[in-house]
Amino acid sequence: MSAPLPSSQLAAQYAVLGSPVTHSLSPRMQRAAFAAAGIDAGYESLEVTAEQLEAVVARLRAQRYAGWNVTTPLKEVIVPLLDTLSPQAQNVHAINVVRREADGTLTGHNTDGSGFVRALVELWDWRPQGSRILVLGSGPAARAIAYELRAAGASEISCWSRNDSLAAAIAPPPHAAVNLMISTLPSGASLPAALAAFLTPACDVIDINYAASRSPLDDLPAARRSDGLPMLLHQGALSFEWWTGLKAPLAAMRAAISR
């Protein structure tokens, strides 16, 4: 971890944990949310590797942090360090948000998939019902997104990644043209040429990265395309609502991360 955990005088303290995490827009977004809602709370970024995580979670418990977000590479390794998991987190065995309960226990939750579905509606008034969707990648974000799209009524979900067995655990490989292609891959990843056969000019594409200089989808045709900024907004809004029980101030959060 790059710096010691601060002793805040605020009523509540939140954070985002990950490595790397310096690029994260979550602190800017959540601080704006707390300010707009009139909540006396702080939010910071903490550079934490998988090897440091157990010690950091113990310190966050001791310092009574109210909650935190979790990003790469910690979404799975943090699971055994928590006391309980929400149904969503149990189903995808990954978490992106933690809440300290009144009794001091820690509950893990996942808003990645539901935030992605909300982002689709905001972006293009796009709803999954009856659609064929290809998810690229087989990590925690891919699992969460596929789970929520399936729950929202997608007619067919397929998955491709460089790890065939992990991809198969999410969905079978693609076999027909899709309406939406989603990349959860690293920005430097390359796609096999055969995947282009499942993408038509009428297909929409989304790369959930929002701070990358390139996307594996850059050279593919698309009707519409987006990066992951709308997903960041909505998973963050759902985190805020889960922490506070209040409706997220979306306009303030959106303004805070607007380019």
C-alpha positions as CSV (number, residue, x, y, z in Angstrom):
1,M,0.0,0.0,0.0
2,S,1.4,3.4,-1.0
3,A,0.4,5.3,2.1
4,P,-0.9,4.6,5.6
5,L,-4.6,4.6,6.2
6,P,-5.7,8.1,7.4
7,S,-7.5,8.8,10.6
8,S,-10.4,10.8,9.4
9,Q,-12.5,13.3,11.4
10,L,-15.4,12.7,9.2
11,A,-18.5,10.9,10.4
12,A,-17.9,8.0,7.9
13,Q,-15.0,7.0,5.7
14,Y,-15.1,5.0,2.4
15,A,-12.5,3.9,-0.1
16,V,-11.8,2.0,-3.3
17,L,-9.2,-0.8,-3.0
18,G,-7.3,-2.1,-6.0
19,S,-4.0,-2.2,-7.9
20,P,-3.6,-0.2,-10.0
21,V,-6.1,2.3,-8.6
22,T,-4.6,5.8,-9.2
23,H,-6.7,6.1,-12.4
24,S,-10.0,5.4,-10.6
25,L,-12.7,8.0,-10.9
26,S,-14.6,6.5,-8.0
27,P,-13.3,8.9,-5.3
28,R,-14.4,12.0,-7.4
29,M,-17.8,10.4,-8.1
30,Q,-18.5,9.2,-4.5
31,R,-17.3,12.5,-2.9
32,A,-19.7,14.4,-5.2
33,A,-22.5,12.0,-4.2
34,F,-21.9,12.4,-0.5
35,A,-21.8,16.2,-0.8
36,A,-25.0,16.3,-2.9
37,A,-26.8,14.2,-0.3
38,G,-25.5,16.2,2.6
39,I,-23.6,13.2,4.1
40,D,-20.5,13.9,6.2
41,A,-18.3,11.3,4.6
42,G,-14.9,10.9,2.9
43,Y,-13.8,8.6,0.1
44,E,-10.2,7.8,-0.9
45,S,-8.3,5.4,-3.2
46,L,-6.0,2.8,-1.6
47,E,-3.4,1.0,-3.6
48,V,-3.7,-2.6,-2.4
49,T,-2.3,-5.8,-3.9
50,A,-3.7,-9.2,-3.3
51,E,-0.8,-10.0,-1.0
52,Q,-1.6,-6.9,1.2
53,L,-5.3,-7.4,1.2
54,E,-5.8,-9.4,4.4
55,A,-3.9,-6.9,6.5
56,V,-5.7,-4.0,4.9
57,V,-9.1,-5.5,5.5
58,A,-8.2,-6.0,9.2
59,R,-7.1,-2.4,9.5
60,L,-10.3,-1.1,7.8
61,R,-12.3,-3.2,10.3
62,A,-10.3,-1.8,13.2
63,Q,-10.7,1.8,11.9
64,R,-14.4,1.3,11.4
65,Y,-14.6,2.2,7.7
66,A,-18.2,2.3,6.7
67,G,-17.6,0.6,3.4
68,W,-15.4,0.4,0.3
69,N,-15.4,-0.6,-3.3
70,V,-13.1,-3.3,-4.7
71,T,-11.6,-3.5,-8.1
72,T,-8.9,-5.5,-9.9
73,P,-7.3,-7.8,-8.8
74,L,-9.2,-8.2,-5.5
75,K,-12.8,-9.0,-6.4
76,E,-12.4,-12.7,-5.7
77,V,-9.6,-12.9,-3.2
78,I,-11.5,-10.7,-0.8
79,V,-14.5,-13.1,-0.5
80,P,-13.1,-15.3,2.3
81,L,-12.1,-12.2,4.3
82,L,-15.8,-11.1,4.7
83,D,-18.4,-12.3,7.1
84,T,-21.4,-12.6,4.7
85,L,-22.2,-12.2,1.0
86,S,-25.4,-10.9,-0.7
87,P,-27.2,-13.2,-3.0
88,Q,-25.7,-11.4,-6.0
89,A,-22.2,-11.8,-4.7
90,Q,-22.8,-15.5,-3.8
91,N,-24.0,-16.2,-7.4
92,V,-21.0,-14.7,-9.1
93,H,-18.5,-15.4,-6.3
94,A,-17.1,-11.9,-6.6
95,I,-17.7,-8.6,-4.9
96,N,-17.1,-5.0,-5.8
97,V,-18.5,-3.3,-2.7
98,V,-18.4,-4.0,1.0
99,R,-20.6,-2.6,3.8
100,R,-19.9,-2.5,7.5
101,E,-23.1,-3.5,9.3
102,A,-24.4,-2.1,12.6
103,D,-22.9,-5.1,14.5
104,G,-19.4,-4.5,12.9
105,T,-19.6,-7.4,10.5
106,L,-18.7,-7.0,6.8
107,T,-21.0,-7.9,4.0
108,G,-19.9,-8.2,0.4
109,H,-22.1,-7.3,-2.5
110,N,-21.9,-7.0,-6.3
111,T,-23.3,-4.1,-8.3
112,D,-21.2,-4.7,-11.5
113,G,-23.9,-6.6,-13.4
114,S,-26.9,-4.6,-12.4
115,G,-24.9,-1.4,-13.0
116,F,-24.1,-2.6,-16.5
117,V,-27.8,-3.3,-17.3
118,R,-28.8,0.2,-16.0
119,A,-26.1,1.7,-18.2
120,L,-27.5,0.0,-21.3
121,V,-30.9,1.6,-20.6
122,E,-29.4,5.0,-20.1
123,L,-27.1,4.8,-23.2
124,W,-29.5,3.5,-25.8
125,D,-32.8,2.6,-24.1
126,W,-31.4,-0.9,-24.7
127,R,-33.0,-3.8,-22.9
128,P,-31.7,-7.4,-22.9
129,Q,-35.0,-9.2,-23.5
130,G,-34.8,-11.4,-26.6
131,S,-31.2,-10.4,-27.4
132,R,-28.1,-12.4,-28.3
133,I,-25.1,-11.2,-26.4
134,L,-21.4,-12.1,-26.6
135,V,-19.3,-11.5,-23.5
136,L,-15.5,-11.4,-24.0
137,G,-13.5,-12.4,-21.0
138,S,-14.1,-14.7,-18.1
139,G,-13.1,-12.8,-14.9
140,P,-15.4,-11.5,-12.1
141,A,-16.8,-8.6,-14.2
142,A,-17.7,-11.0,-17.0
143,R,-19.5,-13.4,-14.6
144,A,-21.5,-10.6,-13.0
145,I,-22.5,-9.0,-16.3
146,A,-23.6,-12.3,-17.8
147,Y,-25.5,-13.2,-14.7
148,E,-27.5,-10.0,-14.7
149,L,-28.1,-10.0,-18.4
150,R,-29.5,-13.6,-18.2
151,A,-31.7,-12.5,-15.3
152,A,-32.9,-9.6,-17.3
153,G,-34.2,-11.8,-20.1
154,A,-31.4,-12.1,-22.7
155,S,-32.4,-14.9,-25.0
156,E,-28.8,-16.2,-25.5
157,I,-25.5,-15.4,-23.9
158,S,-22.2,-16.7,-25.2
159,C,-18.7,-16.2,-23.9
160,W,-15.2,-16.2,-25.3
161,S,-11.9,-15.9,-23.5
162,R,-8.4,-17.2,-23.8
163,N,-9.2,-19.6,-20.9
164,D,-11.7,-22.0,-22.5
165,S,-12.8,-23.7,-19.2
166,L,-13.5,-20.4,-17.4
167,A,-15.4,-19.1,-20.4
168,A,-17.5,-22.3,-20.5
169,A,-18.5,-21.8,-16.9
170,I,-20.1,-18.5,-17.9
171,A,-21.7,-19.5,-21.2
172,P,-21.0,-21.6,-24.3
173,P,-19.0,-20.2,-27.2
174,P,-20.7,-18.1,-29.8
175,H,-22.4,-19.8,-32.8
176,A,-24.5,-17.0,-34.4
177,A,-24.5,-13.3,-34.9
178,V,-25.1,-11.2,-31.8
179,N,-26.9,-8.0,-31.0
180,L,-24.3,-6.8,-28.4
181,M,-20.7,-7.6,-27.8
182,I,-19.1,-6.7,-24.4
183,S,-15.4,-6.7,-23.7
184,T,-14.2,-7.2,-20.2
185,L,-10.7,-7.9,-21.5
186,P,-7.5,-6.0,-20.8
187,S,-7.0,-3.1,-23.2
188,G,-4.0,-4.7,-24.8
189,A,-5.8,-8.0,-25.6
190,S,-6.1,-9.3,-29.1
191,L,-9.1,-11.0,-30.5
192,P,-9.1,-14.0,-32.8
193,A,-10.2,-13.1,-36.3
194,A,-13.0,-15.7,-36.1
195,L,-14.9,-13.6,-33.6
196,A,-15.6,-11.0,-36.3
197,A,-18.0,-13.4,-37.9
198,F,-20.4,-12.9,-35.0
199,L,-20.5,-9.2,-35.3
200,T,-22.6,-7.3,-37.8
201,P,-22.7,-3.6,-38.5
202,A,-26.1,-3.6,-36.6
203,C,-24.4,-4.8,-33.5
204,D,-23.6,-2.5,-30.5
205,V,-20.3,-2.9,-28.7
206,I,-19.2,-1.9,-25.2
207,D,-15.7,-2.1,-23.6
208,I,-16.1,-1.8,-19.8
209,N,-12.7,-0.1,-19.5
210,Y,-13.1,3.6,-19.2
211,A,-9.5,5.0,-19.0
212,A,-7.8,2.9,-21.6
213,S,-6.1,4.3,-24.7
214,R,-7.3,1.5,-26.9
215,S,-9.9,-1.3,-26.9
216,P,-9.8,-4.8,-28.4
217,L,-13.0,-3.8,-30.1
218,D,-11.6,-0.7,-31.9
219,D,-11.3,-2.3,-35.3
220,L,-14.7,-4.1,-35.3
221,P,-17.8,-2.6,-37.0
222,A,-20.6,-1.4,-34.8
223,A,-23.8,0.5,-34.9
224,R,-23.1,2.2,-31.6
225,R,-20.2,1.9,-29.2
226,S,-19.4,3.0,-25.7
227,D,-16.6,2.7,-23.1
228,G,-17.3,1.7,-19.5
229,L,-18.0,5.2,-18.0
230,P,-21.8,4.6,-17.9
231,M,-21.3,1.3,-16.1
232,L,-18.9,3.0,-13.6
233,L,-21.6,5.6,-12.9
234,H,-24.4,3.1,-12.3
235,Q,-22.5,0.5,-10.3
236,G,-21.2,3.4,-8.2
237,A,-24.8,4.7,-7.8
238,L,-25.9,1.3,-6.7
239,S,-23.0,1.1,-4.2
240,F,-24.0,4.5,-2.8
241,E,-27.6,3.4,-2.4
242,W,-26.6,0.1,-0.7
243,W,-24.4,1.9,1.7
244,T,-26.7,4.7,2.6
245,G,-30.3,3.6,1.9
246,L,-30.8,6.8,-0.1
247,K,-31.4,7.4,-3.8
248,A,-28.2,8.2,-5.5
249,P,-27.7,11.8,-6.7
250,L,-27.0,10.7,-10.3
251,A,-26.7,14.2,-11.8
252,A,-24.0,15.2,-9.3
253,M,-22.2,11.8,-9.8
254,R,-22.4,12.1,-13.6
255,A,-21.1,15.7,-13.6
256,A,-18.1,14.6,-11.4
257,I,-16.8,12.1,-13.9
258,S,-17.8,13.8,-17.1
259,R,-14.9,14.3,-19.5
